[in-house]
Amino acid sequence: MEQFIVESNINKRIDSYLANVKTDLSRSTIQRLISEENILVNNKKPKPSYKVQKGDVISLKKVEAKEIELKAQDIPIEIIYEDNDIIVVNKPKGLVVHPANGNPDGTLVNALMAICKNSLSGIGGEIRPGIVHRIDKDTSGILIVAKNDKAHINLSEQIKNHEIEKTYIALVRGIVKENEATINMPIARSTRDRKKMTVTQDGKKAITHFKVIKRFFNSNCTLLEVKIETGRTHQIRVHLAQIKYPIIGDEVYSNGKNEWNIKGQCLHAKSLKFKHPSTGEEMFLEAPLPSYFSELLEKLS
């Protein structure tokens, strides 16, 4: 148990204050510790919005990451970039990012453990070491993974502050009329089908920007560049289906229609722009389209 005494009135929320005092903890981790009553102010659980006062005694019980049993597996993964802090990969479609119910192994995490050995971050104590963001099982593309806790915290903060720019390529059914547009519709889990997400006024804020790359009039489809401000589950797929331009090959949100018999949806995480967690250098990395996607585009041209 660590204790801190606030020495002056600094008018800061407790999570912000502790993030400055404890640089090895992110604000999201601190907020989780507060909810779990592992952070107390004057021996009482504070509200997340509590602003620290001079003389406050803050007690912090840091919960160590749990030991996890994950086996390294030799799964081929294309590495786009790697150094001592991060590894950036091109995830193939069909590969789950981290173990969960129904997918205990055979995931990207299992593959990374074989590549990185013991050099993945362990923040959060969950069975997803190094994973700071994810993409759907059937979405291919670029993914950044932290190899140590410092990098993990830095990248998580960049994501929270919308400082990482993610760009996707999507092929949708229908001829999109607008050259570019923004979809601002809240998303939540469907009450009818728990495996699906849906647009609902009770959902969380979700913003998607898109612009047309090319229209294929003879085939009634459009190639889009998509950027997201928020990272809700299935966000791009749900938003595009909601405005009647479902992603080709999406078995969940396109009513089962798949004229081209594509195995996997035509949604690819193309690029990431971010600041290196150690050097602060701005980085821009791209992942090439998977063959099934690029071959379909050639047929349509």
For each residue, the residues with C-beta under 8 A, 3 or more apart:
1: 59 60 61
2: 59 60 61 62
3: 57 58 59 60
4: 18 21 57 58 60
5: 55 56 57 58
6: 10 17 52 53 54 55 56 58
7: 54
8: 54
9: 53 54
10: 6 17 52
11: 51
12: 16 17 20 51 52
13: 16 17 48 49 50 51 52
14: 17 18 30 34 39 41 46 48 50 51 52 58
15: 18 19 27 30 31 34 48
16: 12 13 19 20 27
17: 6 10 12 13 14 20 21 52
18: 4 14 15 21 22 25 30 39 58 60
19: 15 16 22 23 25 26 27 30
20: 12 16 17 23
21: 4 17 18
22: 18 19 25 30 60
23: 19 20
24: 149 150 153
25: 18 19 22 29 30 33 62 153
26: 19 29 30 123 153 156 157
27: 15 16 19 30 31 157 160
28: 31 32 156 160
29: 25 26 32 33 123 124 153
30: 14 15 18 19 22 25 26 27 33 34 39
31: 15 27 28 34 35 48
32: 28 29 35 36
33: 25 29 30 36 38 39 60 61 62 63
34: 14 15 30 31 37 38 39 45 46 48
35: 31 32 48
36: 32 33 63
37: 34 40 45
38: 33 34 60 61 62 63
39: 14 18 30 33 34 45 46 58 59 60 61
40: 37 43 44 45 46 58 59
41: 14 44 45 46 50 52 56 57 58 59
42: 56 57
43: 40 57 59
44: 40 41
45: 34 37 39 40 41
46: 14 34 39 40 41 50
47: 50
48: 13 14 15 31 34 35
49: 13
50: 13 14 41 46 47
51: 11 12 13 14
52: 6 10 12 13 14 17 41 56 58
53: 6 9 56
54: 6 7 8 9
55: 5 6
56: 5 6 41 42 52 53
57: 3 4 5 41 42 43
58: 3 4 5 6 14 18 39 40 41 52
59: 1 2 3 39 40 41 43
60: 1 2 3 4 18 22 33 38 39
61: 1 2 33 38 39
62: 2 25 33 38
63: 33 36 38 125
64: 125
65: 122 123 124 125
66: 125
67:
68: 127 129
69:
70: 99 105 109 110 113 127 129
71: 105 110 113
72: 110 113 114 117
73: 105 106 110 111 113 114
74: 111 114
75: 95 106 108 110 111 114
76: 111
77: 89 90 91 92 108 111 112 115
78: 89 90 92 287
79: 82 87 88 89 115
80: 88 89 90 142 285 286 287
81: 86 87 88 283 285
82: 79 86 87 88
83: 86
84: 147 148 278
85: 146 147 148 150 151 276 277 278
86: 81 82 83 144 145 146 147 151 155 276 277
87: 79 81 82 112 115 116 130 144 145 147
88: 79 80 81 82 142 143 144 145 272 285
89: 77 78 79 80 108 112 142 143 145
90: 77 78 80 140 141 142 143 287 288
91: 77 95 97 108 135 139 140 141 142 143 269
92: 77 78 95 140 290
93: 137 138 139 140 264 265 290 292
94: 137 138 264
95: 75 91 92 106 107 108 111 137
96: 99 100 103 106 107 108 137
97: 91 107 108 109 128 131 134 135 137 143
98: 107 108 109 127 128 131 134
99: 70 96 103 104 105 107 109 110 127 128
100: 96 103
101:
102:
103: 96 99 100 106 107
104: 99
105: 70 71 73 99 110
106: 73 75 95 96 103 110
107: 95 96 97 98 99 103 110 111
108: 75 77 89 91 95 96 97 98 111 112 131 143
109: 70 97 98 99 112 113 127 128 129 130 131
110: 70 71 72 73 75 99 105 106 107 113 114
111: 73 74 75 76 77 95 107 108 114 115
112: 77 87 89 108 109 115 116 120 129 130 145
113: 70 71 72 73 109 110 116 117 120 129
114: 72 73 74 75 110 111 117
115: 77 79 87 111 112
116: 87 112 113 119 120 130 147
117: 72 113 114
118:
119: 116 147 148
120: 112 113 116 129 130 145 146 147
121: 129 130 146 147 148 149 151 152
122: 65 125 129 149
123: 26 29 65 146 149 152 153 156
124: 29 65 128
125: 63 64 65 66 122
126:
127: 68 70 98 99 109
128: 97 98 99 109 124 131
129: 68 70 109 112 113 120 121 122
130: 87 109 112 116 120 121 145 146 147 152
131: 97 98 108 109 128 134 145 146
132: 144 145 146 152 155 156 159
133: 143 144 155 159 164 231
134: 97 98 131 143
135: 91 97 139 140 141 143 269
136: 139 234 237 267
137: 93 94 95 96 97
138: 93 94 249 250 251 264 265 267
139: 91 93 135 136 265 267 268 269
140: 90 91 92 93 135 264 267 268 269 287 289 290 293
141: 90 91 135 168 268 269 270 287
142: 80 88 89 90 91 269 270 271 272 285 286 287
143: 88 89 90 91 97 108 133 134 135 269
144: 86 87 88 132 133 155 272 274
145: 86 87 88 89 112 120 130 131 132
146: 85 86 120 121 123 130 131 132 149 151 152 155 277
147: 84 85 86 87 116 119 120 121 130 151
148: 84 85 119 121 151 152
149: 24 121 122 123 146 152 153
150: 24 85 153 154 277 278
151: 85 86 121 146 147 148 154 155 277 278
152: 121 123 130 132 146 148 149 155 156
153: 24 25 26 29 123 149 150 156 157
154: 150 151 157 158 277 278
155: 86 132 133 144 146 151 152 158 159 164 274 277
156: 26 28 123 132 152 153 159 160
157: 26 27 153 154 160 161 163
158: 154 155 161 163 164 274 275 277
159: 132 133 155 156 162 163 164 231
160: 27 28 156 157
161: 157 158
162: 159 229
163: 157 158 159 274 275
164: 133 155 158 159 272 273 274
165: 227 271 272 273 274
166: 227 228 269 271 272
167: 225 226 227 269 270 271 272 273
168: 141 225 226 227 228 236 267 268 269 270
169: 213 223 224 225 226 267 268 270 289 293
170: 210 223 224 226 236 240 247 266 267 268
171: 221 222 223 224 247 248 266 267 293 296 297
172: 176 221 222 224 240 245 246 247 248 266
173: 220 221 245 246 247 248 254 257
174: 220 221 222 244 245
175: 215 217 220 221 222
176: 172 210 212 215 222 224 245
177:
178: 181 212
179: 211 212
180: 209 210 211 212
181: 178 209 210 211
182: 207 208 209 210
183: 206 207 208 209 210 239 240 242 243
184: 205 206 207
185: 199 203 206 239 242
186: 199 200 201 202 203 204 205 206
187: 197 198 199 200 203 204 206 232 233 234 235 238 239
188: 197 198 200 202 203 204
189: 194 196 197 198 233
190: 193 194 195 196 197 198
191:
192: 196
193: 190 196
194: 189 190
195: 190 252
196: 189 190 192 193 234 252 253
197: 187 188 189 190 232 233 234 235 238
198: 187 188 189 190 203 238
199: 185 186 187 203 238 239 242
200: 186 187 188 203
201: 186
202: 186 188
203: 185 186 187 188 198 199 200 206 232
204: 186 187 188 230 232
205: 184 186 230
206: 183 184 185 186 187 203 230 232 235 238 239
207: 182 183 184 228 229 230
208: 182 183 226 227 228 229 235 236 239 240
209: 180 181 182 183 226 227 228 229
210: 170 176 180 181 182 183 224 225 226 227 240
211: 179 180 181 224 225
212: 176 178 179 180 215 222 223 224
213: 169 223 224 225
214: 222 223
215: 175 176 212 222 223
216: 219 220 221 222 223 300 301
217: 175 220
218: 300
219: 216 300
220: 173 174 175 216 217
221: 171 172 173 174 175 216 248 300
222: 171 172 174 175 176 212 214 215 216 245
223: 169 170 171 212 213 214 215 216 297
224: 169 170 171 172 176 210 211 212 213 240
225: 167 168 169 210 211 213 270
226: 167 168 169 170 208 209 210 236 240
227: 165 166 167 168 208 209 210
228: 166 168 207 208 209 231 235 236
229: 162 207 208 209
230: 204 205 206 207 235
231: 133 159 228 235
232: 187 197 203 204 206 235 238
233: 187 189 197
234: 136 187 196 197 237 238 252 253
235: 187 197 206 208 228 230 231 232 238 239
236: 168 170 208 226 228 239 240 247 267
237: 136 234 240 241 246 247 250 252 253 265 267
238: 187 197 198 199 206 232 234 235 241 242 253
239: 183 185 187 199 206 208 235 236 242 243
240: 170 172 183 208 210 224 226 236 237 243 245 246 247 253
241: 237 238 244 245 246 247 250 253 254
242: 183 185 199 238 239
243: 183 239 240
244: 174 241
245: 172 173 174 176 222 240 241
246: 172 173 237 240 241 250 253 254 255 257
247: 170 171 172 173 236 237 240 241 250 253 254 265 266 267
248: 171 172 173 221 254 258 259 260 262 265 266 296
249: 138 254 258 260 262 263 264 265 266
250: 138 237 241 246 247 253 254 265 267
251: 138 254 256 258 265
252: 195 196 234 237
253: 196 234 237 238 240 241 246 247 250
254: 173 241 246 247 248 249 250 251 257 258
255: 246
256: 251
257: 173 246 254
258: 248 249 251 254 261 262
259: 248
260: 248 249 296 299
261: 258
262: 248 249 258 265 266 292 296
263: 249 292
264: 93 94 138 140 249 290 292
265: 93 138 139 237 247 248 249 250 251 262
266: 170 171 172 247 248 249 262 293 296
267: 136 138 139 140 168 169 170 171 236 237 247 250
268: 139 140 141 168 169 170 287 289 290 293
269: 91 135 139 140 141 142 143 166 167 168 272 287
270: 141 142 167 168 169 225 286 287 289
271: 142 165 166 167 284 285 286 287
272: 88 142 144 164 165 166 167 269 283 284 285
273: 164 165 167 282 283 284
274: 144 155 158 163 164 165 282 283
275: 158 163 280 281 282 283
276: 85 86 279 280 281 282 283
277: 85 86 146 150 151 154 155 158
278: 84 85 150 151 154
279: 276
280: 275 276
281: 275 276
282: 273 274 275 276
283: 81 272 273 274 275 276
284: 271 272 273
285: 80 81 88 142 271 272
286: 80 142 270 271
287: 78 80 90 140 141 142 268 269 270 271
288: 90 294
289: 140 169 268 270 293 294 297
290: 92 93 140 264 268 293 294
291: 294 295
292: 93 262 263 264 295 296
293: 140 169 171 266 268 289 290 296 297
294: 288 289 290 291 297 298
295: 291 292 298 299
296: 171 248 260 262 266 292 293 299 300
297: 171 223 289 293 294 300 301
298: 294 295 301
299: 260 295 296
300: 216 218 219 221 296 297
301: 216 297 298
